[in-house]
Amino acid sequence: MAKRVQVVLHKDVKKLGQADDLVEVAPGYARNYLIPQQLASIATPGVLKQVEQRKEKERQRQLAILKEAQDQKTALETVGRFTIRKQVGEGDAIFGTVTPQDVVDVIKEVTGQDIDRRGVVLPDEISRIGFYSAEVRLHPEVTAHIEIQVASL
C-alpha cells in the first residue's frame, strides 16, 4: 500500500482543505502538484509551530474585533435615542423614508463611531414622525438595539 504524507496547506485547495490545515495526501500528489505550485509544504515540527502561531495571532485579532464591537454596543445603548429630522407634510407623514444611511449619519454625528450601513435593520416602513426601534449589527455575535425618534425639521 502507498504511504501517505502530511502537508500543511498554504492556500485553500478545493476538496482538500483550507489554508493552514494539516492534511494527509498521497506522496505523488504532494511531490508533483502541491509543493511545486506552492500550495503546501511538508509538515515538519517547525512548520507546525509557525501554523500554530499564525492561528493564535488570528484568534487574538478576532477577540479584539469582538471586544471593539461590544464597546460600540455599550456606547450606542448608553446614548439610547437618536433623533432624525425630516421634512413633514400632512398628518405627520414625512417626505421620503428613513434609510439606514440616515441612521449611520446620525450615529456618526452623535457618537463619532463609524457603523456599516448594511448592519442597520429598520422597521419595515418609517413614514410618519414618532419613535421606532432599530437593530445595529456590529458583529455576528453582537447586536445593539437603539431607539430612533423621527421629528420634523
Secondary structure as GFF3:
##gff-version 3
##sequence-region A 1 153
A	DSSP	beta_strand	5	9	.	.	.	ID=ss1
A	DSSP	beta_strand	22	25	.	.	.	ID=ss2
A	DSSP	alpha_helix	27	29	.	.	.	ID=ss3
A	DSSP	pi_helix	30	34	.	.	.	ID=ss4
A	DSSP	beta_strand	40	42	.	.	.	ID=ss5
A	DSSP	alpha_helix	45	79	.	.	.	ID=ss6
A	DSSP	beta_strand	81	86	.	.	.	ID=ss7
A	DSSP	three_ten_helix	90	92	.	.	.	ID=ss8
A	DSSP	alpha_helix	100	111	.	.	.	ID=ss9
A	DSSP	three_ten_helix	117	119	.	.	.	ID=ss10
A	DSSP	beta_strand	120	121	.	.	.	ID=ss11
A	DSSP	beta_strand	130	139	.	.	.	ID=ss12
A	DSSP	beta_strand	142	152	.	.	.	ID=ss13
###
